[in-house]
């Protein structure tokens, strides 16, 4: 009698499962809070990057209720550097909903989980399977790669997503669905890796159609990505006589929503040629344009920022009527704990080196 592929993989997982701070040992059910927290952090981010953030969040906010009671600024500050900041805002809001509307207990079904802020199809399936042992089809990039190679799916992504999910569904067992989901992800992360398929030690080597056809490492195919546009802008570094830096809070919605920033012009692909840059300056001062540009890449565009700098007496008056309630002076010793995204830390480092 042929052993099901899921059973083969689970046997491999029982011996080779990665030890991760949010993961329960094979055969046991994980803490829903830890599963949810790690899955949100792992979106678009690697395990190596996430580990210290997960540890910091768990130490600071051991339970979902603790996270719900934190301020958004505290959460954004702890998240700073992890990127995709809408995740942090949704994380905080989701914790509040779970604490206030579900008595601190996560719902167990995919349908209920998807109603929570920031939880989509993949995350709902992952939590339902890993934290509650429910049969759910969990498909991330690792799973898509394994399925594409196992079944020799040559249709490129993203068009192949539905086919790959059907294959994943066909293999997902009724029992130990959470362990199975983590096993496929581990397989993709450690053996069936993006640039190298280590077929000799793969538990699914024999049935793998991609290996038999000699095309495993070419899969999954992907449509060519459109070239990212480049946007530009100007940031304004202002230090007062106490050495404090002027920061501004961004709008809650949109890119880097709710984060702190060095005041800047809009980031645009085609700046208005006749608009003087200093029209956007946050204070009246003797401004100096600093040498060099700060470059940063976001998901959908490259950014180039010029930096102008000024020193002012006292705190100075914030000139723009649209922003004074969101501007504040921050001591340099407090910058490490401010909710500053990576691009703004680059701007500050660039400015302080040259002022």
C-alpha positions as CSV (number, residue, x, y, z in Angstrom):
1,X,0.0,0.0,0.0
2,X,1.4,3.4,-1.1
3,X,2.1,5.8,1.8
4,X,0.3,9.2,1.2
5,X,2.6,12.1,0.3
6,X,1.4,14.0,3.3
7,X,2.3,11.1,5.6
8,X,5.8,11.0,4.0
9,X,6.3,14.6,4.6
10,X,5.0,14.6,8.1
11,X,7.5,11.7,8.9
12,X,10.2,13.9,7.6
13,X,8.9,16.9,9.6
14,X,8.9,15.0,12.8
15,X,12.7,14.5,12.4
16,X,13.7,17.8,10.8
17,X,11.3,20.5,11.8
18,X,12.9,23.9,12.3
19,X,13.0,25.2,15.8
20,X,11.4,28.6,15.8
21,X,10.4,30.8,18.8
22,X,6.7,30.8,17.8
23,X,6.5,27.2,16.8
24,X,5.2,24.3,19.0
25,X,6.9,20.9,18.7
26,X,5.5,18.5,16.0
27,X,2.2,16.9,17.2
28,X,1.3,19.8,19.5
29,X,-0.9,22.8,19.1
30,X,0.7,26.3,19.2
31,X,-0.4,29.4,21.0
32,X,-2.8,31.3,18.7
33,X,-1.3,34.7,19.8
34,X,2.2,33.6,18.9
35,X,1.0,32.1,15.6
36,X,-0.9,35.3,14.6
37,X,2.0,37.6,15.7
38,X,4.6,35.6,13.7
39,X,2.5,35.2,10.6
40,X,1.8,38.9,10.4
41,X,5.5,39.7,10.9
42,X,6.6,37.0,8.3
43,X,4.5,38.6,5.5
44,X,7.1,39.8,3.0
45,X,9.9,39.3,5.5
46,X,12.4,36.5,6.3
47,X,12.5,34.3,9.4
48,X,16.0,35.6,10.3
49,X,14.7,39.2,10.3
50,X,11.5,38.5,12.2
51,X,13.1,36.5,15.1
52,X,14.4,39.5,17.2
53,X,11.2,41.5,16.5
54,X,9.0,38.6,17.6
55,X,11.1,38.2,20.8
56,X,10.8,41.9,21.5
57,X,7.0,42.0,21.0
58,X,6.5,38.9,23.2
59,X,8.7,40.3,26.0
60,X,7.0,43.7,25.9
61,X,3.4,42.4,25.3
62,X,3.2,38.7,26.4
63,X,-0.5,38.4,25.7
64,X,-2.9,39.9,23.1
65,X,-4.5,42.0,25.8
66,X,-1.2,43.6,26.6
67,X,-0.7,44.5,23.0
68,X,-4.2,45.9,22.7
69,X,-3.5,48.2,25.7
70,X,-0.4,49.6,24.1
71,X,-0.5,52.9,22.2
72,X,-0.2,52.9,18.4
73,X,3.0,54.9,18.7
74,X,4.6,52.3,21.0
75,X,3.7,49.5,18.5
76,X,5.0,51.5,15.5
77,X,8.2,52.2,17.4
78,X,8.8,48.6,18.2
79,X,8.0,47.7,14.6
80,X,10.3,50.3,13.1
81,X,12.7,48.7,10.6
82,X,10.4,45.7,9.8
83,X,8.7,47.5,7.0
84,X,5.2,47.4,5.5
85,X,3.9,49.5,8.3
86,X,0.2,49.0,7.5
87,X,0.8,45.5,9.1
88,X,1.7,47.2,12.4
89,X,-1.4,49.4,12.4
90,X,-3.6,46.4,11.6
91,X,-1.8,44.3,14.2
92,X,-2.6,46.8,16.9
93,X,-6.2,47.2,15.7
94,X,-6.6,43.4,15.5
95,X,-5.3,43.0,19.1
96,X,-7.9,45.5,20.2
97,X,-10.7,43.7,18.4
98,X,-9.7,40.3,19.8
99,X,-9.4,41.8,23.3
100,X,-12.6,43.9,23.3
101,X,-15.0,41.8,21.1
102,X,-13.7,38.3,21.7
103,X,-12.6,38.4,25.3
104,X,-9.0,38.0,24.4
105,X,-9.6,34.7,22.6
106,X,-8.9,34.3,18.9
107,X,-11.7,32.9,16.7
108,X,-10.9,29.3,15.5
109,X,-12.4,29.3,11.9
110,X,-11.0,30.8,8.7
111,X,-14.3,32.6,8.1
112,X,-14.2,34.3,11.6
113,X,-10.5,35.0,11.4
114,X,-10.8,36.8,8.1
115,X,-13.1,39.3,9.7
116,X,-10.3,40.6,11.9
117,X,-8.2,43.6,10.8
118,X,-5.1,42.6,8.7
119,X,-6.0,38.9,8.4
120,X,-6.4,37.7,4.8
121,X,-6.9,34.3,3.3
122,X,-3.4,33.0,3.9
123,X,-3.1,34.2,7.5
124,X,-6.5,32.9,8.4
125,X,-5.7,29.5,7.0
126,X,-2.4,29.4,8.8
127,X,-3.8,30.4,12.2
128,X,-6.8,27.9,11.8
129,X,-4.5,25.1,10.9
130,X,-1.4,25.7,13.1
131,X,-3.1,27.1,16.2
132,X,-6.4,25.2,16.2
133,X,-5.6,22.0,14.2
134,X,-8.3,22.6,11.6
135,X,-7.9,21.4,8.1
136,X,-7.1,24.5,6.1
137,X,-5.1,25.0,2.9
138,X,-2.1,27.2,3.7
139,X,-0.4,28.6,0.6
140,X,2.6,31.0,0.8
141,X,5.5,31.5,-1.5
142,X,7.3,28.4,-0.2
143,X,4.2,26.3,-0.8
144,X,3.7,27.6,-4.3
145,X,7.3,26.8,-5.2
146,X,7.0,23.2,-3.8
147,X,3.7,22.6,-5.6
148,X,5.0,24.0,-8.9
149,X,8.0,21.7,-8.8
150,X,6.2,18.7,-7.5
151,X,3.5,18.8,-10.2
152,X,5.7,20.5,-12.9
153,X,3.4,23.5,-13.3
154,X,4.9,25.6,-16.0
155,X,2.2,28.3,-16.1
156,X,3.8,31.5,-14.7
157,X,2.8,33.2,-11.5
158,X,0.5,34.9,-10.7
159,X,-1.8,33.1,-13.2
160,X,-0.8,29.8,-11.7
161,X,-2.0,30.6,-8.2
162,X,-5.4,28.9,-8.4
163,X,-3.8,25.7,-9.9
164,X,-1.1,25.6,-7.2
165,X,-3.7,26.0,-4.5
166,X,-5.7,23.1,-5.9
167,X,-2.6,20.9,-5.8
168,X,-2.0,22.1,-2.2
169,X,-5.6,21.3,-1.3
170,X,-5.3,17.8,-2.8
171,X,-2.4,16.9,-0.5
172,X,-3.6,18.6,2.8
173,X,-4.6,15.9,5.3
174,X,-7.5,16.0,7.6
175,X,-5.3,15.3,10.6
176,X,-2.2,17.3,11.6
177,X,-3.0,20.0,9.0
178,X,-1.0,22.5,11.0
179,X,2.1,20.4,11.1
180,X,1.6,19.5,7.4
181,X,1.4,23.2,6.5
182,X,4.6,24.0,8.4
183,X,6.3,20.9,6.9
184,X,5.7,22.2,3.4
185,X,6.9,25.6,4.3
186,X,10.0,24.1,5.9
187,X,10.6,22.0,2.8
188,X,10.5,25.1,0.6
189,X,12.7,27.1,3.0
190,X,15.4,24.5,3.6
191,X,15.4,22.0,0.7
192,X,13.3,23.1,-2.2
193,X,14.8,26.5,-2.0
194,X,14.4,29.3,-4.6
195,X,17.9,29.0,-6.2
196,X,18.7,25.4,-5.4
197,X,16.6,22.3,-5.2
198,X,18.4,19.8,-3.0
199,X,16.6,16.8,-4.5
200,X,18.9,14.2,-3.1
201,X,17.6,14.8,0.4
202,X,14.0,15.7,-0.4
203,X,11.3,13.4,1.0
204,X,9.3,14.1,-2.1
205,X,12.1,13.5,-4.6
206,X,10.6,10.3,-6.1
207,X,7.2,11.7,-7.0
208,X,8.5,15.1,-8.1
209,X,7.6,15.7,-11.7
210,X,9.8,18.7,-11.9
211,X,12.8,16.7,-10.9
212,X,12.0,13.9,-13.3
213,X,11.7,16.4,-16.2
214,X,14.9,18.2,-15.2
215,X,13.1,21.6,-14.8
216,X,12.6,21.8,-11.0
217,X,15.0,24.8,-10.5
218,X,13.3,26.7,-13.3
219,X,10.0,26.6,-11.4
220,X,7.8,28.4,-10.5
221,X,7.9,30.6,-13.6
222,X,7.1,34.2,-13.2
223,X,5.9,36.9,-15.5
224,X,8.5,39.7,-15.9
225,X,8.1,42.5,-13.4
226,X,7.5,46.0,-14.5
227,X,10.4,48.4,-13.9
228,X,10.0,50.4,-10.7
229,X,9.6,54.1,-11.2
230,X,11.8,56.6,-9.3
231,X,10.2,59.3,-7.1
232,X,12.1,62.2,-5.6
233,X,11.6,64.7,-2.9
234,X,13.4,66.9,-0.4
235,X,13.6,66.4,3.4
236,X,14.2,69.2,5.8
237,X,16.5,68.6,8.8
238,X,16.0,71.2,11.5
239,X,17.9,71.3,14.8
240,X,17.1,73.8,17.6
241,X,19.5,75.3,20.1
242,X,19.0,72.4,22.4
243,X,20.0,69.9,19.7
244,X,16.5,68.6,19.2
245,X,15.3,67.5,15.8
246,X,12.0,68.5,14.3
247,X,9.9,65.5,13.4
248,X,6.4,65.2,11.9
249,X,3.8,62.4,12.2
250,X,2.5,61.1,8.9
251,X,-1.2,60.7,8.1
252,X,-2.5,57.4,9.6
253,X,-3.5,56.1,6.2
254,X,-1.2,55.4,3.3
255,X,2.5,54.6,3.0
256,X,4.3,54.7,6.4
257,X,1.0,55.7,8.0
258,X,1.3,56.9,11.5
259,X,5.1,56.8,11.5
260,X,7.4,59.8,12.4
261,X,9.3,61.5,9.6
262,X,11.7,64.3,8.9
263,X,9.3,66.9,7.2
264,X,9.6,66.6,3.5
265,X,8.0,67.6,0.2
266,X,5.7,65.2,-1.5
267,X,7.4,62.3,-3.2
268,X,6.7,62.5,-6.9
269,X,8.0,61.2,-10.2
270,X,7.9,64.6,-11.9
271,X,8.5,67.5,-9.6
272,X,7.0,70.9,-10.5
273,X,9.9,72.7,-12.1
274,X,8.8,76.2,-11.1
275,X,8.0,75.6,-7.4
276,X,10.9,76.6,-5.1
277,X,11.8,73.7,-2.8
278,X,12.0,76.0,0.2
279,X,8.3,76.8,-0.2
280,X,7.8,73.4,1.6
281,X,10.3,74.1,4.4
282,X,8.6,73.7,7.8
283,X,10.3,76.8,9.4
284,X,11.7,80.1,8.3
285,X,15.5,79.6,8.6
286,X,18.8,80.0,6.8
287,X,18.7,76.7,4.9
288,X,21.7,74.9,3.4
289,X,21.5,72.1,0.8
290,X,23.6,69.1,1.9
291,X,25.7,67.1,-0.6
292,X,24.4,63.8,-1.8
293,X,21.1,62.0,-2.0
294,X,19.4,59.5,0.3
295,X,18.2,56.5,-1.7
296,X,15.6,53.9,-0.6
297,X,13.6,51.3,-2.3
298,X,9.9,50.5,-1.5
299,X,7.8,47.7,-2.9
300,X,6.6,49.7,-5.9
301,X,9.1,52.5,-6.4
302,X,12.6,53.8,-5.8
303,X,13.0,57.0,-3.8
304,X,15.7,59.7,-4.0
305,X,15.6,62.4,-1.3
306,X,17.7,65.6,-1.3
307,X,18.3,67.0,2.2
308,X,18.3,70.6,3.3
309,X,19.4,71.5,6.8
310,X,19.0,74.4,9.2
311,X,19.7,75.3,12.8
312,X,17.2,77.6,14.6
313,X,17.1,79.5,17.9
314,X,14.8,78.0,20.5
315,X,12.0,75.8,19.1
316,X,11.1,78.1,16.2
317,X,7.5,78.4,14.8
318,X,6.3,75.6,12.5
319,X,5.3,77.6,9.4
320,X,2.9,75.2,7.6
321,X,-0.6,75.6,8.9
322,X,-1.4,72.1,7.9
323,X,1.2,70.4,10.1
324,X,1.9,72.2,13.4
325,X,-0.2,69.8,15.5
326,X,1.7,66.9,14.1
327,X,5.2,68.4,14.4
328,X,7.3,68.0,17.6
329,X,10.9,68.5,18.8
330,X,12.6,65.2,19.7
331,X,15.9,64.9,21.6
332,X,18.6,63.1,19.8
333,X,18.8,60.6,22.6
334,X,15.2,59.6,22.0
335,X,15.5,59.0,18.3
336,X,16.4,55.3,18.8
337,X,13.0,54.7,20.3
338,X,11.0,56.9,18.0
339,X,8.7,55.3,15.4
340,X,11.0,56.2,12.5
341,X,10.9,54.0,9.4
342,X,14.2,53.0,7.8
343,X,14.2,55.6,5.1
344,X,13.9,58.4,7.7
345,X,16.7,56.9,9.8
346,X,18.8,57.1,6.6
347,X,17.8,60.8,6.2
348,X,18.8,61.6,9.8
349,X,22.1,59.8,9.6
350,X,22.8,61.6,6.3
351,X,21.9,65.0,7.7
352,X,23.8,64.6,11.1
353,X,27.0,63.6,9.3
354,X,26.9,66.8,7.2
355,X,25.5,69.5,9.5
